[in-house]
Amino acid sequence: MKASIGGYARAESVPHALSLLGEADGVGRILAGGQSLIAALNLGVSAGDMLVDITGIETLRGATLDGDRLVIGALTRHGDIARDPLIAEHAPLLAAAAPLIAHDAIRNRGTIGGSLAHADPAAEYPACVLALDATLVLEGPAGRREVAAEDFFLGLFETARADEEILTAILIPCARPGDRHVIREAARRAGDYALAGLAVVRREGRHRIGAFGLDDRPVLCAGAMAKWDAGDVDGMIAALAKDIDPPSDTQASASYRRHLAGVLLRRIAAELGEAQ
Ligand SMILES: Cc1cc2nc3c(=O)[nH]c(=O)nc-3n(C[C@H](O)[C@H](O)[C@H](O)COP(=O)(O)OP(=O)(O)OC[C@H]3O[C@@H](n4cnc5c(N)ncnc54)[C@H](O)[C@@H]3O)c2cc1C
């Protein structure tokens, strides 16, 4: 099926993109890497959208340091996240997550902003930004606002971003010496969306766990985190099973996904020297 769109415009700057979205009268749709949007349009999930192409806005691309925070532009592609030495040093979780996403062709076009705005519950980055305690920067007609990752993901493909807002950057507390970042997932084949996955950040004896493929949204696993911080590894696995509400579908049942989550968490704890 061919996509049915209402129009296309290429934005030269964030203010220009915002004005194009405003003129689109509620049917404006941001086009970044196109790796989820174009597939959805081809499937006829929506029609008549006015596409606002932001890929030419160079200021939204790449990573920089701002004090003790890493700033990643929303248009930074998965391939660049995997290769950028600044990201490898200050947010190794994202550098480890990027190669798990799909295949080279998709990683060469897909962007971190697109992935977070799309909010697929099986995607890697949303769980990573929860584990990293990141902040998302949104710019809209009323100005700029910052939203904690914890408050951003509201449901299945649903976020706190208003239709007329653009996700412009992700702010991440830089990794400190001694921090550990680990991401592990179970997928049928390399490059497939994960059946279950966990992203973990350990800092000064405290743990943050982001889960993907295990609910209708990425989940910060508060119950398991509390047990882990208390050194109760068995309690942490039991708590994880309650933190998540996995779907059953043609790929796997909810109980199998829950089992996988426990196996992954125990393996990560063992890798960090905190379980056998
Ligand atoms: C075959 C295949 C396999 C895949 N496998 C995986 C996988 O294993 N793991 C994974 O995480 N992803 C996977 N993906 C998705 C891929 O990571 C996409 O790149 C990503 O979901 C969307 O990023 P994009 O830049 O392509 O966004 P687009 O497709 O351009 O946009 C996606 C949505 O986000 C909105 N949007 C985009 N950028 C912004 C912004 N800056 N501000 C506000 N809204 C914005 C768009 O309007 C649209 O609604 C796969 C995709 C394909 C085609």
PDBQT file of the ligand as one rigid body, heavy atoms in Angstrom, charges set to zero:
ROOT
HETATM    1  C1  LIG A 301      12.381  -3.417  10.401  1.00  0.00    +0.000 C 
HETATM    2  C2  LIG A 301      12.526  -2.498  11.581  1.00  0.00    +0.000 A 
HETATM    3  C3  LIG A 301      13.032  -3.012  12.754  1.00  0.00    +0.000 A 
HETATM    4  C4  LIG A 301      13.154  -2.182  13.883  1.00  0.00    +0.000 A 
HETATM    5  N1  LIG A 301      13.677  -2.719  15.025  1.00  0.00    +0.000 NA
HETATM    6  C5  LIG A 301      13.810  -1.935  16.105  1.00  0.00    +0.000 A 
HETATM    7  C6  LIG A 301      14.363  -2.440  17.326  1.00  0.00    +0.000 A 
HETATM    8  O1  LIG A 301      14.733  -3.610  17.438  1.00  0.00    +0.000 OA
HETATM    9  N2  LIG A 301      14.457  -1.590  18.378  1.00  0.00    +0.000 N 
HETATM   10  C7  LIG A 301      14.051  -0.276  18.309  1.00  0.00    +0.000 A 
HETATM   11  O2  LIG A 301      14.165   0.454  19.277  1.00  0.00    +0.000 OA
HETATM   12  N3  LIG A 301      13.549   0.234  17.160  1.00  0.00    +0.000 NA
HETATM   13  C8  LIG A 301      13.427  -0.552  16.070  1.00  0.00    +0.000 A 
HETATM   14  N4  LIG A 301      12.905  -0.018  14.920  1.00  0.00    +0.000 N 
HETATM   15  C9  LIG A 301      12.442   1.396  14.910  1.00  0.00    +0.000 C 
HETATM   16  C10 LIG A 301      13.593   2.365  14.665  1.00  0.00    +0.000 C 
HETATM   17  O3  LIG A 301      14.431   2.396  15.797  1.00  0.00    +0.000 OA
HETATM   18  C11 LIG A 301      13.111   3.794  14.378  1.00  0.00    +0.000 C 
HETATM   19  O4  LIG A 301      14.227   4.480  13.938  1.00  0.00    +0.000 OA
HETATM   20  C12 LIG A 301      12.541   4.602  15.515  1.00  0.00    +0.000 C 
HETATM   21  O5  LIG A 301      11.478   3.955  16.157  1.00  0.00    +0.000 OA
HETATM   22  C13 LIG A 301      11.926   5.889  15.030  1.00  0.00    +0.000 C 
HETATM   23  O6  LIG A 301      12.907   6.811  14.734  1.00  0.00    +0.000 OA
HETATM   24  P1  LIG A 301      12.862   7.663  13.410  1.00  0.00    +0.000 P 
HETATM   25  O7  LIG A 301      13.925   8.698  13.522  1.00  0.00    +0.000 OA
HETATM   26  O8  LIG A 301      12.932   6.769  12.236  1.00  0.00    +0.000 OA
HETATM   27  O9  LIG A 301      11.439   8.382  13.549  1.00  0.00    +0.000 OA
HETATM   28  P2  LIG A 301      10.254   8.570  12.499  1.00  0.00    +0.000 P 
HETATM   29  O10 LIG A 301       9.854   7.266  11.934  1.00  0.00    +0.000 OA
HETATM   30  O11 LIG A 301      10.584   9.650  11.548  1.00  0.00    +0.000 OA
HETATM   31  O12 LIG A 301       9.109   9.100  13.504  1.00  0.00    +0.000 OA
HETATM   32  C14 LIG A 301       8.513   8.241  14.447  1.00  0.00    +0.000 C 
HETATM   33  C15 LIG A 301       7.450   9.028  15.237  1.00  0.00    +0.000 C 
HETATM   34  O13 LIG A 301       8.069   9.965  16.099  1.00  0.00    +0.000 OA
HETATM   35  C16 LIG A 301       7.715  11.310  15.748  1.00  0.00    +0.000 C 
HETATM   36  N5  LIG A 301       8.960  12.090  15.859  1.00  0.00    +0.000 N 
HETATM   37  C17 LIG A 301      10.147  11.800  15.268  1.00  0.00    +0.000 A 
HETATM   38  N6  LIG A 301      11.098  12.651  15.689  1.00  0.00    +0.000 NA
HETATM   39  C18 LIG A 301      10.495  13.510  16.548  1.00  0.00    +0.000 A 
HETATM   40  C19 LIG A 301      10.963  14.614  17.315  1.00  0.00    +0.000 A 
HETATM   41  N7  LIG A 301      12.251  15.009  17.302  1.00  0.00    +0.000 N 
HETATM   42  N8  LIG A 301      10.064  15.273  18.099  1.00  0.00    +0.000 NA
HETATM   43  C20 LIG A 301       8.775  14.875  18.140  1.00  0.00    +0.000 A 
HETATM   44  N9  LIG A 301       8.271  13.829  17.442  1.00  0.00    +0.000 NA
HETATM   45  C21 LIG A 301       9.140  13.151  16.652  1.00  0.00    +0.000 A 
HETATM   46  C22 LIG A 301       7.167  11.231  14.323  1.00  0.00    +0.000 C 
HETATM   47  O14 LIG A 301       6.222  12.254  14.055  1.00  0.00    +0.000 OA
HETATM   48  C23 LIG A 301       6.517   9.849  14.342  1.00  0.00    +0.000 C 
HETATM   49  O15 LIG A 301       5.256   9.920  14.964  1.00  0.00    +0.000 OA
HETATM   50  C24 LIG A 301      12.782  -0.815  13.794  1.00  0.00    +0.000 A 
HETATM   51  C25 LIG A 301      12.288  -0.288  12.591  1.00  0.00    +0.000 A 
HETATM   52  C26 LIG A 301      12.159  -1.121  11.493  1.00  0.00    +0.000 A 
HETATM   53  C27 LIG A 301      11.658  -0.530  10.189  1.00  0.00    +0.000 C 
ENDROOT
TORSDOF 0
